[in-house]
Amino acid sequence: MARGFDAIQALYLAMQQIAVNLYASPYHVAGTLRWGKPGTGYGFPMPRPGIEDLIGEDRYNQVP
């Protein structure tokens, strides 16, 4: 469950949790999980500790 100071922060934290779950899933590890073209990422914001796990467009859009 995501809880934030306001609704926007709660939504953002929920989206980060989705990213963590997707990148930690056995389907991602096996390479069978994809959204759109293979290897482009999933489009969810990742918390800083997981940035090194990002692939494709996710990596280009989120790495500082």
PDB file with SEQRES, HELIX, SHEET and CRYST1 records, atoms N, CA, C and O in Angstrom:
SEQRES   1 A   64  MET ALA ARG GLY PHE ASP ALA ILE GLN ALA LEU TYR LEU          
SEQRES   2 A   64  ALA MET GLN GLN ILE ALA VAL ASN LEU TYR ALA SER PRO          
SEQRES   3 A   64  TYR HIS VAL ALA GLY THR LEU ARG TRP GLY LYS PRO GLY          
SEQRES   4 A   64  THR GLY TYR GLY PHE PRO MET PRO ARG PRO GLY ILE GLU          
SEQRES   5 A   64  ASP LEU ILE GLY GLU ASP ARG TYR ASN GLN VAL PRO              
HELIX    1 AA1 ALA A    7  ALA A   24  1                                  18    
HELIX    2 AA2 PRO A   26  ALA A   30  1                                   5    
HELIX    3 AA3 ARG A   48  ASP A   53  5                                   6    
HELIX    4 AA4 GLY A   56  GLN A   62  1                                   7    
CRYST1    1.000    1.000    1.000  90.00  90.00  90.00 P 1           1          
ATOM      1  N   MET A   1       0.841  -1.162   0.000  1.00  0.00           N  
ATOM      2  CA  MET A   1       0.000   0.000   0.000  1.00  0.00           C  
ATOM      3  C   MET A   1       0.895   1.237   0.000  1.00  0.00           C  
ATOM      4  O   MET A   1       1.858   1.316   0.763  1.00  0.00           O  
ATOM      5  N   ALA A   2       0.577   2.181  -0.845  1.00  0.00           N  
ATOM      6  CA  ALA A   2       1.341   3.420  -0.926  1.00  0.00           C  
ATOM      7  C   ALA A   2       0.618   4.513  -0.154  1.00  0.00           C  
ATOM      8  O   ALA A   2      -0.578   4.737  -0.339  1.00  0.00           O  
ATOM      9  N   ARG A   3       1.360   5.186   0.710  1.00  0.00           N  
ATOM     10  CA  ARG A   3       0.795   6.303   1.464  1.00  0.00           C  
ATOM     11  C   ARG A   3       1.704   7.501   1.274  1.00  0.00           C  
ATOM     12  O   ARG A   3       2.928   7.382   1.337  1.00  0.00           O  
ATOM     13  N   GLY A   4       1.108   8.637   1.044  1.00  0.00           N  
ATOM     14  CA  GLY A   4       1.877   9.853   0.851  1.00  0.00           C  
ATOM     15  C   GLY A   4       1.268  11.009   1.611  1.00  0.00           C  
ATOM     16  O   GLY A   4       0.220  10.874   2.244  1.00  0.00           O  
ATOM     17  N   PHE A   5       1.938  12.152   1.542  1.00  0.00           N  
ATOM     18  CA  PHE A   5       1.466  13.361   2.204  1.00  0.00           C  
ATOM     19  C   PHE A   5       0.156  13.830   1.585  1.00  0.00           C  
ATOM     20  O   PHE A   5      -0.724  14.338   2.279  1.00  0.00           O  
ATOM     21  N   ASP A   6       0.036  13.653   0.270  1.00  0.00           N  
ATOM     22  CA  ASP A   6      -1.195  14.001  -0.440  1.00  0.00           C  
ATOM     23  C   ASP A   6      -1.460  12.943  -1.509  1.00  0.00           C  
ATOM     24  O   ASP A   6      -0.698  11.986  -1.642  1.00  0.00           O  
ATOM     25  N   ALA A   7      -2.529  13.115  -2.263  1.00  0.00           N  
ATOM     26  CA  ALA A   7      -2.926  12.117  -3.260  1.00  0.00           C  
ATOM     27  C   ALA A   7      -1.889  11.959  -4.363  1.00  0.00           C  
ATOM     28  O   ALA A   7      -1.662  10.850  -4.846  1.00  0.00           O  
ATOM     29  N   ILE A   8      -1.262  13.055  -4.763  1.00  0.00           N  
ATOM     30  CA  ILE A   8      -0.263  12.992  -5.835  1.00  0.00           C  
ATOM     31  C   ILE A   8       0.954  12.189  -5.391  1.00  0.00           C  
ATOM     32  O   ILE A   8       1.455  11.356  -6.146  1.00  0.00           O  
ATOM     33  N   GLN A   9       1.430  12.431  -4.176  1.00  0.00           N  
ATOM     34  CA  GLN A   9       2.576  11.675  -3.680  1.00  0.00           C  
ATOM     35  C   GLN A   9       2.217  10.202  -3.516  1.00  0.00           C  
ATOM     36  O   GLN A   9       3.037   9.334  -3.818  1.00  0.00           O  
ATOM     37  N   ALA A  10       1.023   9.908  -3.051  1.00  0.00           N  
ATOM     38  CA  ALA A  10       0.593   8.516  -2.912  1.00  0.00           C  
ATOM     39  C   ALA A  10       0.556   7.825  -4.270  1.00  0.00           C  
ATOM     40  O   ALA A  10       0.966   6.671  -4.393  1.00  0.00           O  
ATOM     41  N   LEU A  11       0.067   8.527  -5.290  1.00  0.00           N  
ATOM     42  CA  LEU A  11       0.042   7.971  -6.645  1.00  0.00           C  
ATOM     43  C   LEU A  11       1.456   7.712  -7.153  1.00  0.00           C  
ATOM     44  O   LEU A  11       1.725   6.658  -7.731  1.00  0.00           O  
ATOM     45  N   TYR A  12       2.362   8.669  -6.941  1.00  0.00           N  
ATOM     46  CA  TYR A  12       3.750   8.516  -7.387  1.00  0.00           C  
ATOM     47  C   TYR A  12       4.424   7.333  -6.683  1.00  0.00           C  
ATOM     48  O   TYR A  12       5.132   6.552  -7.319  1.00  0.00           O  
ATOM     49  N   LEU A  13       4.205   7.204  -5.386  1.00  0.00           N  
ATOM     50  CA  LEU A  13       4.789   6.083  -4.644  1.00  0.00           C  
ATOM     51  C   LEU A  13       4.212   4.752  -5.115  1.00  0.00           C  
ATOM     52  O   LEU A  13       4.929   3.753  -5.175  1.00  0.00           O  
ATOM     53  N   ALA A  14       2.929   4.732  -5.447  1.00  0.00           N  
ATOM     54  CA  ALA A  14       2.318   3.506  -5.972  1.00  0.00           C  
ATOM     55  C   ALA A  14       2.934   3.137  -7.319  1.00  0.00           C  
ATOM     56  O   ALA A  14       3.177   1.961  -7.592  1.00  0.00           O  
ATOM     57  N   MET A  15       3.189   4.144  -8.161  1.00  0.00           N  
ATOM     58  CA  MET A  15       3.811   3.883  -9.464  1.00  0.00           C  
ATOM     59  C   MET A  15       5.238   3.366  -9.291  1.00  0.00           C  
ATOM     60  O   MET A  15       5.673   2.495 -10.044  1.00  0.00           O  
ATOM     61  N   GLN A  16       5.968   3.892  -8.310  1.00  0.00           N  
ATOM     62  CA  GLN A  16       7.308   3.377  -8.037  1.00  0.00           C  
ATOM     63  C   GLN A  16       7.240   1.925  -7.572  1.00  0.00           C  
ATOM     64  O   GLN A  16       8.085   1.115  -7.955  1.00  0.00           O  
ATOM     65  N   GLN A  17       6.254   1.590  -6.758  1.00  0.00           N  
ATOM     66  CA  GLN A  17       6.102   0.204  -6.297  1.00  0.00           C  
ATOM     67  C   GLN A  17       5.799  -0.727  -7.461  1.00  0.00           C  
ATOM     68  O   GLN A  17       6.275  -1.861  -7.488  1.00  0.00           O  
ATOM     69  N   ILE A  18       5.018  -0.261  -8.416  1.00  0.00           N  
ATOM     70  CA  ILE A  18       4.750  -1.057  -9.619  1.00  0.00           C  
ATOM     71  C   ILE A  18       6.050  -1.325 -10.360  1.00  0.00           C  
ATOM     72  O   ILE A  18       6.293  -2.448 -10.802  1.00  0.00           O  
ATOM     73  N   ALA A  19       6.892  -0.298 -10.501  1.00  0.00           N  
ATOM     74  CA  ALA A  19       8.179  -0.469 -11.189  1.00  0.00           C  
ATOM     75  C   ALA A  19       9.048  -1.495 -10.476  1.00  0.00           C  
ATOM     76  O   ALA A  19       9.644  -2.359 -11.119  1.00  0.00           O  
ATOM     77  N   VAL A  20       9.123  -1.407  -9.160  1.00  0.00           N  
ATOM     78  CA  VAL A  20       9.925  -2.361  -8.387  1.00  0.00           C  
ATOM     79  C   VAL A  20       9.400  -3.777  -8.601  1.00  0.00           C  
ATOM     80  O   VAL A  20      10.181  -4.706  -8.806  1.00  0.00           O  
ATOM     81  N   ASN A  21       8.085  -3.943  -8.554  1.00  0.00           N  
ATOM     82  CA  ASN A  21       7.495  -5.275  -8.742  1.00  0.00           C  
ATOM     83  C   ASN A  21       7.749  -5.810 -10.146  1.00  0.00           C  
ATOM     84  O   ASN A  21       8.041  -6.994 -10.312  1.00  0.00           O  
ATOM     85  N   LEU A  22       7.643  -4.953 -11.156  1.00  0.00           N  
ATOM     86  CA  LEU A  22       7.882  -5.399 -12.532  1.00  0.00           C  
ATOM     87  C   LEU A  22       9.331  -5.824 -12.738  1.00  0.00           C  
ATOM     88  O   LEU A  22       9.593  -6.895 -13.286  1.00  0.00           O  
ATOM     89  N   TYR A  23      10.273  -4.988 -12.301  1.00  0.00           N  
ATOM     90  CA  TYR A  23      11.683  -5.295 -12.518  1.00  0.00           C  
ATOM     91  C   TYR A  23      12.169  -6.461 -11.662  1.00  0.00           C  
ATOM     92  O   TYR A  23      13.160  -7.103 -12.009  1.00  0.00           O  
ATOM     93  N   ALA A  24      11.489  -6.747 -10.545  1.00  0.00           N  
ATOM     94  CA  ALA A  24      11.874  -7.875  -9.690  1.00  0.00           C  
ATOM     95  C   ALA A  24      11.150  -9.163 -10.062  1.00  0.00           C  
ATOM     96  O   ALA A  24      11.433 -10.217  -9.492  1.00  0.00           O  
ATOM     97  N   SER A  25      10.229  -9.091 -11.003  1.00  0.00           N  
ATOM     98  CA  SER A  25       9.437 -10.275 -11.346  1.00  0.00           C  
ATOM     99  C   SER A  25      10.278 -11.315 -12.086  1.00  0.00           C  
ATOM    100  O   SER A  25      11.214 -10.962 -12.804  1.00  0.00           O  
ATOM    101  N   PRO A  26       9.950 -12.581 -11.913  1.00  0.00           N  
ATOM    102  CA  PRO A  26      10.682 -13.622 -12.640  1.00  0.00           C  
ATOM    103  C   PRO A  26      10.491 -13.502 -14.154  1.00  0.00           C  
ATOM    104  O   PRO A  26      11.339 -13.958 -14.921  1.00  0.00           O  
ATOM    105  N   TYR A  27       9.399 -12.902 -14.582  1.00  0.00           N  
ATOM    106  CA  TYR A  27       9.157 -12.722 -16.019  1.00  0.00           C  
ATOM    107  C   TYR A  27      10.130 -11.701 -16.617  1.00  0.00           C  
ATOM    108  O   TYR A  27      10.609 -11.875 -17.738  1.00  0.00           O  
ATOM    109  N   HIS A  28      10.417 -10.634 -15.860  1.00  0.00           N  
ATOM    110  CA  HIS A  28      11.407  -9.662 -16.338  1.00  0.00           C  
ATOM    111  C   HIS A  28      12.793 -10.298 -16.383  1.00  0.00           C  
ATOM    112  O   HIS A  28      13.533 -10.139 -17.353  1.00  0.00           O  
ATOM    113  N   VAL A  29      13.127 -11.015 -15.323  1.00  0.00           N  
ATOM    114  CA  VAL A  29      14.444 -11.666 -15.252  1.00  0.00           C  
ATOM    115  C   VAL A  29      14.614 -12.655 -16.403  1.00  0.00           C  
ATOM    116  O   VAL A  29      15.703 -12.770 -16.965  1.00  0.00           O  
ATOM    117  N   ALA A  30      13.550 -13.363 -16.755  1.00  0.00           N  
ATOM    118  CA  ALA A  30      13.611 -14.338 -17.850  1.00  0.00           C  
ATOM    119  C   ALA A  30      13.542 -13.677 -19.224  1.00  0.00           C  
ATOM    120  O   ALA A  30      13.811 -14.319 -20.239  1.00  0.00           O  
ATOM    121  N   GLY A  31      13.179 -12.387 -19.256  1.00  0.00           N  
ATOM    122  CA  GLY A  31      13.098 -11.680 -20.529  1.00  0.00           C  
ATOM    123  C   GLY A  31      11.791 -11.869 -21.271  1.00  0.00           C  
ATOM    124  O   GLY A  31      11.698 -11.532 -22.451  1.00  0.00           O  
ATOM    125  N   THR A  32      10.776 -12.404 -20.598  1.00  0.00           N  
ATOM    126  CA  THR A  32       9.493 -12.638 -21.266  1.00  0.00           C  
ATOM    127  C   THR A  32       8.474 -11.532 -21.008  1.00  0.00           C  
ATOM    128  O   THR A  32       7.421 -11.512 -21.645  1.00  0.00           O  
ATOM    129  N   LEU A  33       8.763 -10.619 -20.095  1.00  0.00           N  
ATOM    130  CA  LEU A  33       7.861  -9.511 -19.792  1.00  0.00           C  
ATOM    131  C   LEU A  33       8.260  -8.314 -20.634  1.00  0.00           C  
ATOM    132  O   LEU A  33       9.427  -7.923 -20.654  1.00  0.00           O  
ATOM    133  N   ARG A  34       7.283  -7.729 -21.335  1.00  0.00           N  
ATOM    134  CA  ARG A  34       7.599  -6.541 -22.131  1.00  0.00           C  
ATOM    135  C   ARG A  34       6.357  -5.695 -22.325  1.00  0.00           C  
ATOM    136  O   ARG A  34       5.229  -6.174 -22.213  1.00  0.00           O  
ATOM    137  N   TRP A  35       6.590  -4.432 -22.617  1.00  0.00           N  
ATOM    138  CA  TRP A  35       5.530  -3.482 -22.916  1.00  0.00           C  
ATOM    139  C   TRP A  35       5.936  -2.803 -24.207  1.00  0.00           C  
ATOM    140  O   TRP A  35       6.917  -2.059 -24.234  1.00  0.00           O  
ATOM    141  N   GLY A  36       5.205  -3.046 -25.266  1.00  0.00           N  
ATOM    142  CA  GLY A  36       5.599  -2.494 -26.563  1.00  0.00           C  
ATOM    143  C   GLY A  36       6.746  -3.301 -27.148  1.00  0.00           C  
ATOM    144  O   GLY A  36       6.709  -4.532 -27.165  1.00  0.00           O  
ATOM    145  N   LYS A  37       7.756  -2.604 -27.623  1.00  0.00           N  
ATOM    146  CA  LYS A  37       8.924  -3.271 -28.203  1.00  0.00           C  
ATOM    147  C   LYS A  37       9.758  -3.921 -27.098  1.00  0.00           C  
ATOM    148  O   LYS A  37       9.868  -3.363 -26.006  1.00  0.00           O  
ATOM    149  N   PRO A  38      10.341  -5.081 -27.361  1.00  0.00           N  
ATOM    150  CA  PRO A  38      11.186  -5.723 -26.356  1.00  0.00           C  
ATOM    151  C   PRO A  38      12.373  -4.836 -25.970  1.00  0.00           C  
ATOM    152  O   PRO A  38      13.004  -4.220 -26.829  1.00  0.00           O  
ATOM    153  N   GLY A  39      12.665  -4.781 -24.671  1.00  0.00           N  
ATOM    154  CA  GLY A  39      13.827  -4.058 -24.189  1.00  0.00           C  
ATOM    155  C   GLY A  39      13.657  -2.564 -24.028  1.00  0.00           C  
ATOM    156  O   GLY A  39      14.643  -1.856 -23.818  1.00  0.00           O  
ATOM    157  N   THR A  40      12.423  -2.056 -24.120  1.00  0.00           N  
ATOM    158  CA  THR A  40      12.234  -0.609 -24.007  1.00  0.00           C  
ATOM    159  C   THR A  40      11.853  -0.155 -22.608  1.00  0.00           C  
ATOM    160  O   THR A  40      11.813   1.048 -22.351  1.00  0.00           O  
ATOM    161  N   GLY A  41      11.575  -1.063 -21.710  1.00  0.00           N  
ATOM    162  CA  GLY A  41      11.168  -0.696 -20.358  1.00  0.00           C  
ATOM    163  C   GLY A  41       9.659  -0.725 -20.210  1.00  0.00           C  
ATOM    164  O   GLY A  41       8.941  -1.203 -21.088  1.00  0.00           O  
ATOM    165  N   TYR A  42       9.185  -0.198 -19.071  1.00  0.00           N  
ATOM    166  CA  TYR A  42       7.767  -0.299 -18.744  1.00  0.00           C  
ATOM    167  C   TYR A  42       7.089   1.049 -18.515  1.00  0.00           C  
ATOM    168  O   TYR A  42       5.861   1.110 -18.451  1.00  0.00           O  
ATOM    169  N   GLY A  43       7.847   2.115 -18.390  1.00  0.00           N  
ATOM    170  CA  GLY A  43       7.268   3.443 -18.265  1.00  0.00           C  
ATOM    171  C   GLY A  43       6.875   3.880 -16.866  1.00  0.00           C  
ATOM    172  O   GLY A  43       6.149   4.861 -16.711  1.00  0.00           O  
ATOM    173  N   PHE A  44       7.339   3.173 -15.846  1.00  0.00           N  
ATOM    174  CA  PHE A  44       7.036   3.559 -14.474  1.00  0.00           C  
ATOM    175  C   PHE A  44       8.284   4.143 -13.823  1.00  0.00           C  
ATOM    176  O   PHE A  44       9.394   3.697 -14.114  1.00  0.00           O  
ATOM    177  N   PRO A  45       8.122   5.138 -12.942  1.00  0.00           N  
ATOM    178  CA  PRO A  45       9.282   5.724 -12.267  1.00  0.00           C  
ATOM    179  C   PRO A  45       9.869   4.743 -11.257  1.00  0.00           C  
ATOM    180  O   PRO A  45       9.134   4.082 -10.523  1.00  0.00           O  
ATOM    181  N   MET A  46      11.183   4.652 -11.223  1.00  0.00           N  
ATOM    182  CA  MET A  46      11.880   3.732 -10.321  1.00  0.00           C  
ATOM    183  C   MET A  46      12.538   4.533  -9.197  1.00  0.00           C  
ATOM    184  O   MET A  46      13.123   5.585  -9.457  1.00  0.00           O  
ATOM    185  N   PRO A  47      12.452   4.054  -7.944  1.00  0.00           N  
ATOM    186  CA  PRO A  47      13.185   4.713  -6.862  1.00  0.00           C  
ATOM    187  C   PRO A  47      14.692   4.653  -7.131  1.00  0.00           C  
ATOM    188  O   PRO A  47      15.166   3.754  -7.826  1.00  0.00           O  
ATOM    189  N   ARG A  48      15.435   5.602  -6.586  1.00  0.00           N  
ATOM    190  CA  ARG A  48      16.879   5.696  -6.841  1.00  0.00           C  
ATOM    191  C   ARG A  48      17.654   4.393  -6.625  1.00  0.00           C  
ATOM    192  O   ARG A  48      18.513   4.078  -7.448  1.00  0.00           O  
ATOM    193  N   PRO A  49      17.398   3.619  -5.564  1.00  0.00           N  
ATOM    194  CA  PRO A  49      18.187   2.393  -5.384  1.00  0.00           C  
ATOM    195  C   PRO A  49      18.050   1.381  -6.524  1.00  0.00           C  
ATOM    196  O   PRO A  49      18.915   0.517  -6.673  1.00  0.00           O  
ATOM    197  N   GLY A  50      16.999   1.463  -7.324  1.00  0.00           N  
ATOM    198  CA  GLY A  50      16.798   0.500  -8.398  1.00  0.00           C  
ATOM    199  C   GLY A  50      17.159   1.006  -9.779  1.00  0.00           C  
ATOM    200  O   GLY A  50      16.937   0.308 -10.768  1.00  0.00           O  
ATOM    201  N   ILE A  51      17.715   2.214  -9.867  1.00  0.00           N  
ATOM    202  CA  ILE A  51      17.981   2.816 -11.179  1.00  0.00           C  
ATOM    203  C   ILE A  51      18.935   1.967 -12.019  1.00  0.00           C  
ATOM    204  O   ILE A  51      18.813   1.946 -13.244  1.00  0.00           O  
ATOM    205  N   GLU A  52      19.872   1.275 -11.393  1.00  0.00           N  
ATOM    206  CA  GLU A  52      20.826   0.470 -12.173  1.00  0.00           C  
ATOM    207  C   GLU A  52      20.159  -0.720 -12.854  1.00  0.00           C  
ATOM    208  O   GLU A  52      20.741  -1.312 -13.763  1.00  0.00           O  
ATOM    209  N   ASP A  53      18.956  -1.078 -12.436  1.00  0.00           N  
ATOM    210  CA  ASP A  53      18.230  -2.198 -13.039  1.00  0.00           C  
ATOM    211  C   ASP A  53      17.415  -1.809 -14.269  1.00  0.00           C  
ATOM    212  O   ASP A  53      16.910  -2.681 -14.976  1.00  0.00           O  
ATOM    213  N   LEU A  54      17.284  -0.518 -14.529  1.00  0.00           N  
ATOM    214  CA  LEU A  54      16.435  -0.056 -15.629  1.00  0.00           C  
ATOM    215  C   LEU A  54      16.992  -0.456 -16.985  1.00  0.00           C  
ATOM    216  O   LEU A  54      18.200  -0.620 -17.157  1.00  0.00           O  
ATOM    217  N   ILE A  55      16.079  -0.611 -17.951  1.00  0.00           N  
ATOM    218  CA  ILE A  55      16.466  -0.952 -19.319  1.00  0.00           C  
ATOM    219  C   ILE A  55      15.813   0.021 -20.295  1.00  0.00           C  
ATOM    220  O   ILE A  55      14.828   0.680 -19.962  1.00  0.00           O  
ATOM    221  N   GLY A  56      16.359   0.103 -21.476  1.00  0.00           N  
ATOM    222  CA  GLY A  56      15.758   0.838 -22.579  1.00  0.00           C  
ATOM    223  C   GLY A  56      15.419   2.279 -22.280  1.00  0.00           C  
ATOM    224  O   GLY A  56      16.219   3.007 -21.690  1.00  0.00           O  
ATOM    225  N   GLU A  57      14.219   2.694 -22.692  1.00  0.00           N  
ATOM    226  CA  GLU A  57      13.783   4.076 -22.514  1.00  0.00           C  
ATOM    227  C   GLU A  57      13.694   4.459 -21.043  1.00  0.00           C  
ATOM    228  O   GLU A  57      13.907   5.622 -20.700  1.00  0.00           O  
ATOM    229  N   ASP A  58      13.385   3.513 -20.171  1.00  0.00           N  
ATOM    230  CA  ASP A  58      13.349   3.811 -18.741  1.00  0.00           C  
ATOM    231  C   ASP A  58      14.707   4.314 -18.268  1.00  0.00           C  
ATOM    232  O   ASP A  58      14.783   5.265 -17.491  1.00  0.00           O  
ATOM    233  N   ARG A  59      15.771   3.684 -18.731  1.00  0.00           N  
ATOM    234  CA  ARG A  59      17.116   4.092 -18.328  1.00  0.00           C  
ATOM    235  C   ARG A  59      17.433   5.499 -18.824  1.00  0.00           C  
ATOM    236  O   ARG A  59      17.973   6.312 -18.074  1.00  0.00           O  
ATOM    237  N   TYR A  60      17.106   5.790 -20.061  1.00  0.00           N  
ATOM    238  CA  TYR A  60      17.414   7.107 -20.627  1.00  0.00           C  
ATOM    239  C   TYR A  60      16.579   8.211 -20.001  1.00  0.00           C  
ATOM    240  O   TYR A  60      17.053   9.339 -19.868  1.00  0.00           O  
ATOM    241  N   ASN A  61      15.353   7.912 -19.617  1.00  0.00           N  
ATOM    242  CA  ASN A  61      14.455   8.927 -19.074  1.00  0.00           C  
ATOM    243  C   ASN A  61      14.659   9.199 -17.594  1.00  0.00           C  
ATOM    244  O   ASN A  61      14.249  10.256 -17.113  1.00  0.00           O  
ATOM    245  N   GLN A  62      15.278   8.284 -16.851  1.00  0.00           N  
ATOM    246  CA  GLN A  62      15.345   8.444 -15.402  1.00  0.00           C  
ATOM    247  C   GLN A  62      16.734   8.594 -14.829  1.00  0.00           C  
ATOM    248  O   GLN A  62      16.872   9.079 -13.706  1.00  0.00           O  
ATOM    249  N   VAL A  63      17.756   8.208 -15.535  1.00  0.00           N  
ATOM    250  CA  VAL A  63      19.107   8.300 -14.987  1.00  0.00           C  
ATOM    251  C   VAL A  63      19.552   9.754 -15.033  1.00  0.00           C  
ATOM    252  O   VAL A  63      19.521  10.382 -16.092  1.00  0.00           O  
ATOM    253  N   PRO A  64      19.970  10.299 -13.874  1.00  0.00           N  
ATOM    254  CA  PRO A  64      20.385  11.717 -13.840  1.00  0.00           C  
ATOM    255  C   PRO A  64      21.654  11.983 -14.616  1.00  0.00           C  
ATOM    256  O   PRO A  64      22.115  13.123 -14.673  1.00  0.00           O  
TER     257      PRO A  64                                                      
END                                                                             
